Amino acid sequence: MSLLDSIHSPADVKTLKENQLPQLAQEIRDTLVSALSQTGGHLGPNLGVVELTIALHRVFDTPRDKFVFDVSHQGYVHKLLTGRRARIGTMRQYEGLNGFLLRTESEHDCYGAGHAGTALSAALGMAVGRDKLGSGEHVVAVAGDAAFTCGVSYEALNNVAESTKRFIVVLNDNEWSIAKNVGAISHYLNRIATSPTYAGLHEQAARFIKMIGGKDALKFAHKVEEGVKHLLLPSVLFEDLGLRYYGPIDGHDIPLLIRTFEFLKAQNEPVLLHILTQKGKGYAPALAKPDKFHGLGKFAHDTGETDASPTPTYSELLGKTLAKFADSNNKITAITGAMPGGTGLGIFQQAHPDKYYDVGIAEEHAALFACGLAVQGFKPFLTIYSTFMQRAYDMIIHDIALQNLNVCLCMDRAGLSGDDGPTHHGLFDIGYLRHVPNLIHMQPRDEEEFVDMLWTMVNHHTGPIAIRYPRGAGTGAQPKAAPKLLEIGKAEVVKHGKQVALFGLGALFPMAMEAAEKLEAQGYSVAVINPRWIKPLDAGTIEFFARSAEVVCTFEDHVLHNGFGCAVMELLGDAGIRTPVVRIGWPDQFIEHGGVDVLRAKHGLTADAAVEKCLPFLQKDAAKTPKSAA
Ligand SMILES: Cc1ncc(C[n+]2csc(CCOP(=O)(O)OP(=O)(O)O)c2C)c(N)n1
């Protein structure tokens, strides 16, 4: 039996001999590579925190002690050591393990996440709660170097010193966000990590710590470190904020990590431990391509190769199209919040490095930065996943829309994101944009329309304009060489019909077409409309079809509450049109992770479900002869 197989809870990690821990680390790496090659997942980040997670579980006691992982995409090793080893092959599958930590998945997950920058504040709240309760447990926040590009991390640091005396932050510095980390903080950390003077002196201290062990020696080592650190960096950022800074230390050295945590856990002041790790450690393909292996689908175990999709994704098309438009337009600029790969802006960057900005994981700043560019007459494309744009909600209202600035919001991964789960589904953006004055919002039915919409955005000069588009490959539709300008607020009537009016928004347009076929097969006369515009709605077209139809049915890859269908109902209500409206979309609950088709079927987003919901309103025509029988 392998060591890993013998571990059913963190208590088992403590029963191993310290010299067995490197073997445990190796087994964890082998397990991760082999399981994730089948399921996909965040391989690189987890390979980098194997030793860290073992050391944490060796020294602390969850669930009593609390580990708060930032984003928590690096929580797979923690899952393996907390009783979920047998389920690792179900990672990110429907009804399997979630790719992030979930309070509902294990008592060892004290906090769930999926968005970056949340760990320090949440952990600080737990530490303060502990102090108030007098319960005494340890709270450890583990955050990557890119989490320190998030403003909210500093909002937490600003409060630490006056909030508690017992708080441990681990800064896991691997120099990578998803792409290479960016910004002044990243350079600052890098200067500490690469200083030869510091490294030399520091190594001596580390050797000393490991050699002697025990608390007294550690106290002495701490003094050595203090001296070293102040020699080199008289004003260490974290120290000035009131956290005692330790490090940087090798985050793959298990004995050193263990001794250091033993020391830190006895401190009566907030501490920050800076560890240096390698993203992808132990697996050559992940070391060679840290960005690709940050998170990926299935891959070949031996080579790390993945299957390339023959159809380009919407994100790739965005990068390519904006780059082309920017060739002859020097006002176009593009902004990403640490997602050049995911958003396709990496392609734009290649063509126009001077018009491209990666601002780090800083969506609020990104939105305000876009405002500033717009004030100077530029045309910023703020390209952020729908789920992460939630961070910039206030800036969208208070800065972009209120000042009616020419900012283009590109919301990638709008709709169900599938295996990433509820932290990443982009199911709320219609709701959070629909009521914002001055704002235009739209969704294309395919790639050709996507490019036309982007072109329409480039040529819209009277305020903010937003587009939502789904994750992954599109329909395969080929955009025309010359894009066309779309009339804002004008829907596309794809098919006329009298009894049923189907409005298929964006990614669900094909579902509306399928439902039309099924209803027509039963003898009904069906209209299909591609709404294109969520705001402003095409009131004329919607009212026209709703007046003659017996039932209207809307389709949207969004929650039903405050979604597109809701907007249609309001419109009809205001116009005094009583035609019943059936809505197909996601229910009022957080949707779990899993394959898109499985989840659509489960939650009633199918053509069959739509037909079934429409039929009761068409009872008076039930006697019609189905076409197939005619
Ligand atoms: C608000 C928000 N924006 C963007 C992301 C996408 N994202 C997930 S992980 C990650 C990089 C994390 O890097 P780091 O914190 O250094 O951890 P590492 O993966 O390097 O261990 C990013 C940008 C996110 N999760 N949340």
The ligand as a Gaussian input file, in Angstrom:
#p B3LYP/6-31G(d) Opt

LIG

1 1
 C      -11.333000      38.002000      -9.184000
 C      -10.620000      36.981000     -10.003000
 N      -10.041000      37.339000     -11.167000
 C       -9.403000      36.422000     -11.916000
 C       -9.310000      35.131000     -11.506000
 C       -8.654000      34.088000     -12.380000
 N       -7.513000      33.467000     -11.711000
 C       -7.602000      32.285000     -11.088000
 S       -6.188000      31.803000     -10.401000
 C       -5.376000      33.154000     -10.977000
 C       -3.924000      33.325000     -10.720000
 C       -3.576000      32.981000      -9.337000
 O       -2.214000      33.155000      -9.167000
 P       -1.607000      33.028000      -7.711000
 O       -2.542000      33.630000      -6.722000
 O       -0.231000      33.559000      -7.741000
 O       -1.625000      31.464000      -7.451000
 P       -0.863000      30.316000      -8.251000
 O       -1.863000      29.739000      -9.216000
 O        0.303000      30.917000      -8.950000
 O       -0.481000      29.346000      -7.208000
 C       -6.248000      33.980000     -11.687000
 C       -5.872000      35.239000     -12.357000
 C       -9.937000      34.789000     -10.298000
 N       -9.940000      33.543000      -9.832000
 N      -10.569000      35.728000      -9.571000

